[in-house]
């Protein structure tokens, strides 16, 4: 990595949301403290995982956007990120960068842009066109039509320019679980996955690796 802007990537495998949330909070607080203590060395992380089935509701979220609050094998948690309701589960690439944005010269808005662009570039490599919608964060296919579908959701918490939470990229999840919620509180737009848009099986690890290459490139870093 270049200069002092080092990033450690940790693949946590398949874990519950609560377990990863605790890891996030610990690393987030450590990075905050290192900014306060000028003699302490900075350490940035990217946590990546897949979650067991869970519905999460952000600080501004409405419980009315959860259609079914009790469902076999699905956990429900209120959390401290922005945004509304979302679903996480196996087959979805979840990425939690714990970064000091000042080290990378990024505003929060530009940081979200880099996450979105890494997904857009990854999908483009596989021949899937995607982009942004002005009113919403995240990445969408059919984004220039009247029937856009979200393929990646973003919800971030930031304090003193240090981030936690992040991105959920639908590579090959079971899309039926999204029927339990109104994703991100948006009633008139659907959800899709890379595998559905690609029209055949995709290799989760291969797609994940390409995503991280693109994301680090967006940050002007080389893995």
C-alpha positions as CSV (number, residue, x, y, z in Angstrom):
1,X,0.0,0.0,0.0
2,X,1.1,3.6,-0.5
3,X,2.4,5.9,2.2
4,X,0.5,5.7,5.5
5,X,-2.8,4.8,3.8
6,X,-2.6,1.1,4.6
7,X,-5.7,-1.1,4.6
8,X,-6.0,-4.6,6.2
9,X,-8.7,-6.7,4.5
10,X,-10.3,-9.4,6.8
11,X,-12.6,-12.0,5.3
12,X,-14.8,-13.2,8.2
13,X,-16.7,-15.8,6.2
14,X,-20.3,-16.6,7.1
15,X,-21.2,-14.9,10.4
16,X,-24.3,-13.4,12.1
17,X,-24.8,-9.7,11.9
18,X,-24.4,-9.2,15.6
19,X,-21.0,-10.9,15.7
20,X,-19.7,-8.8,12.9
21,X,-21.2,-5.6,14.3
22,X,-19.2,-6.1,17.5
23,X,-16.0,-6.5,15.5
24,X,-16.9,-3.4,13.6
25,X,-17.6,-1.3,16.6
26,X,-14.3,-2.3,18.3
27,X,-12.2,-1.4,15.2
28,X,-14.2,1.8,14.6
29,X,-13.5,2.9,18.2
30,X,-9.8,2.0,17.9
31,X,-9.5,4.1,14.8
32,X,-11.3,7.0,16.4
33,X,-9.0,6.9,19.4
34,X,-5.9,6.8,17.2
35,X,-7.0,10.0,15.6
36,X,-7.4,11.7,19.0
37,X,-4.0,10.4,20.2
38,X,-1.6,11.8,17.6
39,X,1.2,9.5,18.7
40,X,-0.8,6.4,17.9
41,X,-0.5,4.6,14.6
42,X,-3.5,4.7,12.2
43,X,-5.0,1.4,11.1
44,X,-7.7,1.1,8.4
45,X,-9.7,-2.1,7.8
46,X,-12.1,-3.6,5.4
47,X,-14.2,-6.4,6.8
48,X,-15.9,-8.6,4.3
49,X,-18.4,-11.4,5.0
50,X,-21.7,-13.1,4.2
51,X,-24.4,-12.9,6.9
52,X,-26.8,-15.4,8.1
53,X,-30.4,-14.3,7.3
54,X,-31.1,-10.9,9.0
55,X,-33.2,-7.8,8.5
56,X,-31.7,-4.6,9.8
57,X,-33.4,-1.2,10.3
58,X,-31.4,2.0,10.3
59,X,-31.8,5.0,12.6
60,X,-34.3,6.8,10.2
61,X,-36.0,3.5,9.3
62,X,-39.7,2.8,9.6
63,X,-40.9,-0.5,11.1
64,X,-43.9,-0.3,8.7
65,X,-41.3,-1.2,5.9
66,X,-41.0,-4.6,7.4
67,X,-43.8,-6.7,6.0
68,X,-43.2,-9.8,8.2
69,X,-41.3,-9.2,11.4
70,X,-41.1,-12.8,12.5
71,X,-40.0,-15.4,10.0
72,X,-38.2,-18.7,10.5
73,X,-34.4,-18.4,10.4
74,X,-34.4,-14.5,10.0
75,X,-33.1,-12.3,12.7
76,X,-34.3,-8.7,13.2
77,X,-32.0,-5.9,14.5
78,X,-32.2,-2.1,14.9
79,X,-28.8,-0.6,14.1
80,X,-26.9,2.7,14.2
81,X,-26.3,3.4,10.5
82,X,-28.3,5.7,8.3
83,X,-30.9,4.5,5.9
84,X,-34.0,2.4,6.2
85,X,-34.6,-1.4,6.2
86,X,-32.4,-3.9,4.4
87,X,-31.9,-7.7,4.2
88,X,-28.6,-9.6,4.4
89,X,-28.0,-13.2,3.8
90,X,-25.8,-15.9,2.1
91,X,-24.9,-15.1,-1.4
92,X,-24.6,-11.4,-0.7
93,X,-21.2,-9.8,-0.5
94,X,-21.1,-7.5,2.5
95,X,-18.3,-5.0,2.8
96,X,-17.6,-2.9,5.9
97,X,-14.8,-0.4,5.4
98,X,-13.5,1.1,8.6
99,X,-11.5,4.0,7.2
100,X,-10.3,7.4,8.1
101,X,-11.6,9.3,5.0
102,X,-9.2,12.2,5.7
103,X,-6.3,9.9,4.9
104,X,-7.8,9.3,1.5
105,X,-8.8,12.9,0.8
106,X,-12.5,11.8,0.6
107,X,-15.7,13.5,1.7
108,X,-18.5,11.2,2.8
109,X,-20.3,11.8,-0.4
110,X,-17.2,10.9,-2.5
111,X,-16.6,7.8,-0.4
112,X,-20.1,6.5,-1.2
113,X,-19.4,7.3,-4.8
114,X,-16.3,5.1,-4.7
115,X,-18.3,2.2,-3.3
116,X,-20.9,2.5,-6.0
117,X,-18.3,2.8,-8.7
118,X,-16.5,-0.4,-7.6
119,X,-19.8,-2.3,-8.0
120,X,-20.6,-0.6,-11.4
121,X,-17.1,-1.5,-12.7
122,X,-17.4,-5.0,-11.5
123,X,-20.8,-5.5,-13.1
124,X,-19.5,-3.9,-16.3
125,X,-16.7,-6.5,-16.6
126,X,-19.4,-9.2,-16.7
127,X,-21.4,-7.3,-19.3
128,X,-24.1,-6.0,-16.9
129,X,-25.0,-2.4,-17.3
130,X,-25.7,-0.5,-14.1
131,X,-25.6,3.0,-12.6
132,X,-27.0,5.5,-10.1
133,X,-30.4,7.0,-9.6
134,X,-30.3,10.7,-8.6
135,X,-32.7,10.4,-5.6
136,X,-31.1,7.3,-4.0
137,X,-27.8,5.8,-3.0
138,X,-26.7,2.4,-4.2
139,X,-26.3,0.7,-7.6
140,X,-29.2,-0.1,-9.9
141,X,-29.7,-2.0,-13.1
142,X,-32.2,-0.7,-15.7
143,X,-31.4,2.6,-14.1
144,X,-32.3,4.6,-17.2
145,X,-35.7,3.0,-17.5
146,X,-39.0,3.2,-15.6
147,X,-38.2,-0.1,-13.9
148,X,-34.9,0.2,-12.1
149,X,-33.9,-2.6,-9.7
150,X,-31.4,-2.3,-6.9
151,X,-28.4,-4.6,-7.0
152,X,-26.3,-3.0,-4.2
153,X,-27.4,-1.1,-1.1
154,X,-25.3,1.3,0.9
155,X,-25.7,2.4,4.5
156,X,-22.8,4.2,6.3
157,X,-22.1,5.6,9.7
158,X,-19.4,8.3,10.1
159,X,-17.8,10.1,13.0
160,X,-14.8,12.4,12.7
161,X,-14.5,11.2,9.1
162,X,-14.2,7.5,10.3
163,X,-16.6,5.1,8.7
164,X,-18.4,1.9,9.6
165,X,-21.1,-0.2,8.0
166,X,-21.0,0.0,4.2
167,X,-22.1,-2.1,1.2
168,X,-24.3,-5.1,0.4
169,X,-23.8,-6.4,-3.1
170,X,-26.4,-9.0,-4.3
171,X,-24.2,-11.5,-6.1
172,X,-26.3,-14.7,-5.7
173,X,-28.7,-14.4,-2.7
174,X,-32.1,-16.0,-2.5
175,X,-34.2,-13.0,-3.6
176,X,-37.4,-14.4,-2.0
177,X,-36.2,-13.0,1.4
178,X,-36.5,-9.4,0.0
179,X,-40.3,-10.0,-0.1
180,X,-40.2,-9.7,3.7
181,X,-39.4,-6.0,3.5
182,X,-39.8,-2.9,1.5
183,X,-36.1,-2.6,0.6
184,X,-34.7,0.7,1.8
185,X,-38.3,1.9,2.2
186,X,-38.7,2.3,-1.6
187,X,-42.0,0.8,-2.6
188,X,-42.0,1.3,-6.3
189,X,-38.6,-0.2,-7.2
190,X,-37.5,-3.8,-7.2
191,X,-34.4,-5.8,-6.2
192,X,-32.2,-8.0,-8.3
193,X,-29.0,-10.0,-8.1
194,X,-26.0,-10.3,-10.4
195,X,-26.7,-14.0,-11.0
196,X,-30.3,-13.2,-12.1
197,X,-29.1,-10.4,-14.4
198,X,-26.2,-12.5,-15.7
199,X,-28.6,-15.4,-16.5
200,X,-26.5,-18.2,-15.2
201,X,-24.4,-19.2,-12.2
202,X,-21.6,-16.9,-11.1
203,X,-18.5,-17.6,-9.0
204,X,-19.0,-15.7,-5.7
205,X,-15.3,-15.6,-4.8
206,X,-14.2,-14.5,-8.3
207,X,-16.7,-11.6,-8.3
208,X,-15.7,-10.6,-4.8
209,X,-12.0,-10.5,-5.8
210,X,-12.8,-8.3,-8.8
211,X,-14.9,-6.0,-6.6
212,X,-12.0,-5.5,-4.2
213,X,-9.6,-4.8,-7.0
214,X,-11.9,-2.1,-8.3
215,X,-12.5,-0.6,-4.9
216,X,-8.8,-0.4,-4.0
217,X,-8.3,1.1,-7.4
218,X,-10.9,3.8,-6.6
219,X,-8.9,4.6,-3.5
220,X,-5.7,4.8,-5.5
221,X,-4.3,1.7,-3.8
222,X,-2.9,-1.5,-5.2
223,X,-3.7,-4.8,-3.4
